[in-house]
Amino acid sequence: MVLSDRQRLDWLRLIRSDGIGPRSFRSLTNRFGGAGPALEALPDLARQAGRNIRIFPEAEAEREMEGLHRLGGRFVAQGEADYPLPLRAIDSAPPLVAIRGEFPKLPAVALVGSRNASAAGLTFTRRLAREIGEAGFAIVSGLARGIDTAAHQASLATGTIAVLAGGLDRIYPPQNGGLAERIAAEGALISEMPLGYEPRGRDFPRRNRIVSGLALGTVVVEAARRSGSLITARFANEQGRQVFAVPGSPLDPRAEGGNHLIREGATLCAEAAHVVEALRPMVGRRDDLFHQHQAMREEAVASAGEPLWDELDLPDVTKPPVSEAAGSDRDGFAPAPPAGTGEADDIGSNLLGLLSPTPVALDDLVRASGYPARDVGRALIELELTGAVLRHPGGGLSRAGA
C-alpha cells in the first residue's frame, strides 16, 4: 500500500481529531472505506454518541506536514512498506508515525531502565547494547536519561531507534538534543505525536508500548518496583514479545523491578548472550510471527489506571489500554537530579545516587558522574570517612548499607 498525498493528509486529519485513537481510527476506516469518508461521517457519529468533537482542520494538517518535511522527517502510514512490521502487528498500533532517519534493517531489542541509574547499571547497559548490536540487532529505547541514554550511545554504530513521547521537534529531556541529532543521522527517531507537542504524563506509557512493539524482546536493566520500565515490560508481554530482566542486589531499590519480573517468569539476563541466544531462533520466522499476531489482534489486558486515549465510544471499538499508576521513577514524572555545583557535598550526594551495593570501577563512576576525576576522588575520600562508601579489593566502590 502507498498512500497518495490526499490520503496521507486525510489520515493525519483523522488521527489528530478529538476522540480518535488507534482503535477508533481502524474502526472508522474499515467501516467507511477510508479516512476521507470517515471524516465526512464523523460529525454525525459524534452527535449520536453525545459528543462535540473538533475535526482537525486541513490547513493545520498541511502545516504539520510541511513542518515535518522541513525537519527532514516524513509520515509513514500503517500498511506502507516503510512502516515497521513488528509495530504493525501490535494491538493499538499507531496508524501514522513521524520518522526522522532510516530504520536499521535489523531485528530489534528494547533496552529500558531507570532514569536515575547506578554507575554499575549504566556500565552494564553499554556492554549489553554494544554486544547485542554486534550480534546483529538494533537497539530500541525511549531517549530518557539514564539507562535509555546509555543504550542509545553504545548502539549508534550498530543501529539504534529512539521513540519520543512528544513531537519530533520537542526532544525530552532537552539535554539529549545532541544525541537525538546523532540518532537521526545514524539511526531513526520515531513519534506518533504532533510537531510542537510537549510530552505529558500519560504520553510516556503511550511511548512505551511503541518501544516494546518495535522489538522482538525487551530487557529491563534497572527499575524500581513501580516504574515506567515495568509498564514497557507489561506491554511487551501483552504483545507476545519476550521479556528479560537483569538481576540486582536486593539492597538496591533500583533492582526491585527486575527481580520482581524474574520471579514472575521473565528470562534472567546476566550477559548479552542470554538475549541473543533466546531471540536468534525467532529472527528467521519473525515475519510469519508478526503476521499471525496482527491477524489475531489480542484484546488489551484490563488494569486500574488512566486510559491512554480519549476515544469516541463506538459499538465495535474496544477500550484502549490504560497506564498503571507508577512511582517517582516513572519516565517523565520525577524531576531531574540537581546539577552539581562543584561543592563537595553536591558531588558526594550525586555520587551516592550513582553507587549501589554492586561494586563499580572508579573510571566508570567518573564517566557516569560527568565530574573531573580529581573532584570525584576528593568527594569519595569524605564519603569513605563517613562510612557511606566502601572500597573493595581491586579498587571497586559500592554504597554501604541497605
C-alpha positions in Angstrom: 0.0 0.0 0.0 1.2 3.5 -0.8 -0.9 6.5 0.2 -1.4 9.4 -2.1 -0.8 12.9 -0.8 -4.5 13.4 -0.4 -4.9 10.2 1.5 -2.0 10.9 3.8 -3.5 14.3 4.6 -6.8 12.7 5.5 -5.1 10.1 7.7 -3.4 12.9 9.6 -6.6 14.9 10.0 -8.5 11.8 11.3 -5.9 10.7 13.8 -5.5 14.2 15.1 -9.2 14.8 15.5 -10.8 14.8 19.0 -11.8 11.4 20.3 -9.9 9.4 17.7 -7.2 6.9 18.8 -5.7 3.9 17.1 -8.7 1.6 17.7 -11.4 4.1 16.6 -9.3 5.1 13.6 -9.2 1.4 12.5 -12.9 1.0 13.1 -13.9 4.1 11.2 -11.6 3.5 8.1 -12.8 -0.1 7.9 -16.4 0.9 8.2 -16.4 3.7 5.7 -13.6 2.6 3.3 -11.0 5.2 4.1 -10.0 8.2 6.2 -11.7 10.7 3.8 -15.2 9.2 4.1 -14.7 8.6 7.8 -14.0 12.4 8.3 -17.3 13.2 6.5 -19.2 10.8 8.7 -17.5 11.8 12.0 -19.8 14.8 12.9 -22.9 12.6 12.8 -21.3 9.8 14.7 -20.2 12.2 17.4 -23.7 13.6 17.7 -25.1 10.1 18.1 -22.6 9.5 20.8 -23.5 12.7 22.6 -20.1 14.3 21.9 -19.0 17.6 20.5 -15.6 17.0 18.8 -13.2 19.1 16.9 -12.2 17.7 13.5 -8.5 18.6 12.7 -8.5 21.4 10.1 -7.0 20.7 6.7 -4.8 23.8 6.9 -3.3 22.7 10.3 -2.6 19.2 8.8 -0.9 20.8 5.8 1.3 23.0 8.1 2.3 20.0 10.2 3.3 18.0 7.1 5.3 21.0 5.8 7.0 21.4 9.2 7.9 17.7 9.3 9.4 18.0 5.8 11.5 21.0 6.8 12.7 19.0 9.8 13.9 16.2 7.5 11.2 13.8 8.5 8.2 12.0 6.9 4.9 10.5 7.8 4.6 6.7 7.3 1.2 5.0 7.4 0.4 1.6 8.8 0.5 -0.8 5.9 3.1 1.1 3.9 6.4 -0.6 3.2 8.4 1.7 5.5 6.2 1.1 8.5 7.9 -1.3 10.9 6.3 -4.7 10.6 6.8 -5.6 14.3 4.9 -2.4 15.3 2.2 -3.0 12.8 1.5 -6.4 14.5 0.6 -4.9 17.9 -2.8 -4.0 19.2 -3.3 -0.2 19.2 -0.5 0.3 16.6 -0.3 4.0 15.7 -2.0 4.5 12.3 0.6 7.2 11.3 4.1 7.8 12.6 6.6 10.5 12.0 10.1 9.3 11.3 13.5 11.0 11.0 16.4 9.0 9.7 16.3 5.4 8.4 15.2 2.3 10.4 18.0 -0.2 10.6 17.2 -3.3 8.5 17.7 -5.5 11.5 15.6 -7.2 14.2 15.5 -5.1 17.3 15.8 -5.5 21.1 14.5 -2.9 23.5 16.7 -1.8 26.4 14.9 0.1 29.2 15.5 1.0 32.8 15.8 3.7 35.5 16.4 7.3 34.7 18.3 7.6 38.0 20.5 4.7 37.2 23.6 3.5 39.1 27.0 3.6 37.6 27.1 -0.2 37.5 23.8 -0.2 35.7 25.0 2.3 33.1 28.2 0.3 32.5 26.3 -3.0 32.1 23.8 -1.3 29.7 26.6 0.0 27.5 28.1 -3.5 27.4 24.7 -5.1 26.6 23.9 -2.6 23.9 27.3 -2.9 22.2 27.4 -6.7 22.3 23.7 -7.2 21.2 24.3 -4.7 18.4 27.4 -6.6 17.3 25.3 -9.8 17.2 23.1 -8.2 14.5 20.3 -6.5 16.4 19.2 -2.9 16.5 18.6 -1.3 20.0 15.3 0.5 20.8 14.8 2.8 23.7 13.0 5.9 24.8 15.7 8.6 24.8 15.2 9.2 28.6 18.0 9.9 30.9 20.0 7.1 32.5 19.6 3.6 31.0 17.9 4.8 27.8 20.7 7.3 27.1 23.5 4.7 27.7 21.7 2.2 25.4 21.5 4.7 22.5 25.0 6.0 22.9 26.5 2.4 22.9 24.5 1.3 19.8 25.0 4.3 17.5 27.5 2.4 15.4 25.4 -0.8 15.1 21.8 0.7 14.8 19.6 2.5 17.3 16.0 3.7 17.3 14.7 6.3 19.7 10.9 6.6 20.4 9.8 10.0 21.5 6.9 10.8 23.9 6.5 14.3 22.3 6.8 15.7 18.8 10.0 15.1 16.8 10.9 18.7 17.4 10.4 18.5 21.1 13.2 16.4 22.4 12.8 15.2 26.0 14.9 15.6 28.1 16.3 18.7 26.3 19.9 17.7 27.2 19.6 14.8 24.8 19.1 17.1 21.9 22.6 16.4 20.6 22.2 12.7 21.0 18.8 12.8 19.1 20.5 14.5 16.2 23.2 11.8 16.0 20.5 9.1 16.2 18.6 10.8 13.3 21.8 10.8 11.2 22.8 7.2 12.0 19.6 5.5 13.0 16.0 6.7 13.4 13.7 8.8 15.6 10.0 8.0 15.7 6.9 9.6 17.2 3.2 9.4 16.9 2.7 12.8 18.5 2.2 16.1 16.6 5.0 18.5 15.9 5.4 21.1 18.7 3.8 18.7 21.3 5.4 18.8 24.7 5.0 15.3 26.4 2.8 14.9 29.4 2.3 12.2 32.0 0.3 9.6 30.0 2.3 10.1 26.9 5.2 8.1 28.3 3.2 4.9 28.7 2.0 5.5 25.1 5.6 5.8 24.0 6.5 2.6 26.0 4.0 0.5 24.0 5.9 1.6 20.8 9.3 0.8 22.3 8.3 -2.8 23.1 6.3 -3.1 19.9 9.3 -2.4 17.7 11.3 -5.2 19.3 11.5 -9.0 19.5 12.2 -8.7 23.2 12.5 -6.1 26.0 15.4 -6.1 28.5 14.8 -4.3 31.8 18.2 -3.3 33.3 17.3 -1.4 36.4 13.8 -0.4 37.6 12.1 0.4 40.8 9.1 -1.7 41.7 6.6 0.9 40.3 8.3 2.3 37.2 7.7 3.1 33.6 10.1 0.4 32.6 7.8 -2.2 34.1 5.0 -0.7 32.1 7.1 -1.4 29.0 7.6 -4.9 30.2 3.9 -5.4 30.7 3.2 -4.1 27.1 5.9 -6.5 25.7 4.2 -9.4 27.5 0.8 -8.4 26.2 2.3 -8.1 22.6 3.6 -11.6 22.8 7.2 -10.5 22.9 9.9 -11.9 25.2 10.8 -10.1 28.4 14.2 -10.2 30.0 15.4 -8.7 33.3 18.8 -8.1 34.8 19.0 -9.3 38.4 20.4 -7.0 41.0 21.2 -6.7 44.7 18.1 -6.9 47.0 19.6 -4.0 48.9 19.2 -1.6 45.9 15.7 -0.3 45.3 16.6 0.0 41.6 16.8 -3.8 41.4 13.3 -4.4 42.8 11.6 -4.2 39.5 13.9 -6.5 37.6 14.0 -9.1 40.4 10.2 -9.0 40.6 10.0 -9.6 36.8 12.3 -12.7 37.2 10.1 -14.1 39.9 7.1 -13.6 37.6 8.7 -15.5 34.8 10.9 -13.1 32.8 14.1 -14.6 31.4 17.2 -13.8 33.5 19.7 -11.7 31.6 23.3 -11.6 33.0 25.0 -11.2 29.7 24.2 -10.3 26.1 24.4 -14.0 25.1 21.3 -14.7 27.1 19.3 -12.3 24.9 20.9 -13.2 21.6 20.5 -17.0 22.1 16.9 -16.7 23.1 15.9 -14.3 20.2 18.1 -15.5 17.3 15.8 -18.6 16.5 12.9 -16.1 16.1 14.7 -13.9 13.6 14.2 -16.3 10.6 10.5 -16.6 11.2 9.7 -13.2 12.7 7.7 -12.0 9.7 5.3 -15.0 10.0 5.0 -14.5 13.7 4.2 -10.8 13.3 1.6 -11.5 10.6 0.0 -14.1 13.0 -0.1 -11.6 15.8 -1.6 -8.9 13.5 -4.3 -11.3 12.4 -5.2 -12.3 16.0 -5.3 -8.7 17.4 -5.5 -9.7 21.1 -7.6 -7.7 23.4 -5.9 -5.3 25.8 -5.4 -6.6 29.4 -7.6 -4.5 31.8 -5.9 -2.9 34.8 -6.5 0.0 37.0 -5.2 3.3 35.6 -5.8 6.1 33.2 -6.9 5.3 29.5 -4.1 6.1 27.1 -6.6 7.7 24.6 -9.9 9.5 24.8 -11.6 7.5 22.1 -15.0 8.1 20.7 -17.4 5.5 22.0 -18.3 3.3 19.0 -20.0 -0.1 19.2 -17.1 -2.0 17.6 -14.3 -0.2 19.4 -12.7 -2.0 22.3 -11.5 0.0 25.3 -8.0 1.5 25.0 -5.1 0.2 27.2 -4.5 2.0 30.4 -1.5 3.2 32.3 -0.9 1.8 35.7 -0.1 4.2 38.5 3.7 4.5 38.8 6.1 5.8 41.4 8.6 8.6 41.1 10.9 6.5 38.9 8.4 6.5 36.1 9.7 8.3 33.0 8.7 11.9 32.8 7.4 12.2 36.4 10.4 12.6 38.7 12.4 15.8 38.4 15.9 15.6 37.2 18.5 15.4 39.9 20.2 18.7 40.7 23.2 19.5 38.6 26.4 19.5 40.7 27.6 23.0 41.8 31.2 21.9 42.3 30.8 21.8 46.1 31.9 18.6 47.8 28.6 17.9 49.4 26.8 18.2 46.0 29.3 15.9 44.3 29.1 13.4 47.1 25.3 13.4 47.0 25.3 12.7 43.3 28.0 10.1 43.6 25.9 8.3 46.2 23.0 8.3 43.7 25.1 6.6 41.2 26.5 4.0 43.5 24.7 0.8 44.5 25.6 -2.3 46.6 27.2 -3.7 43.4 30.9 -2.6 43.2 31.8 -0.4 40.3 35.2 0.7 38.9 36.4 4.3 39.7 36.7 5.0 35.9 33.1 4.0 35.3 32.0 6.1 38.2 33.9 9.2 36.9 32.4 8.7 33.4 28.9 8.3 34.7 29.1 11.3 37.0 30.5 13.8 34.5 32.7 15.3 37.2 36.5 15.8 36.9 38.4 12.8 38.3 40.1 15.0 40.9 36.7 16.2 42.3 35.4 12.7 42.4 38.4 11.4 44.2 38.1 14.2 46.9 34.4 13.5 47.4 35.0 9.7 47.7 37.5 10.2 50.5 35.0 12.1 52.5 32.3 9.5 51.8 34.6 6.7 52.9 35.5 8.5 56.1 31.8 8.8 56.9 31.2 5.1 56.1 28.8 5.9 53.2 31.1 4.3 50.6 33.0 1.0 50.7 36.2 0.4 48.7 36.7 -3.3 47.7 39.8 -5.3 46.8 40.8 -4.4 43.3 39.5 -0.8 43.6 35.8 -1.3 43.2 33.5 1.1 45.0 30.0 0.4 46.4 27.4 2.2 48.5 27.3 1.0 52.2 24.2 -0.2 53.9 20.8 -1.1 52.6 
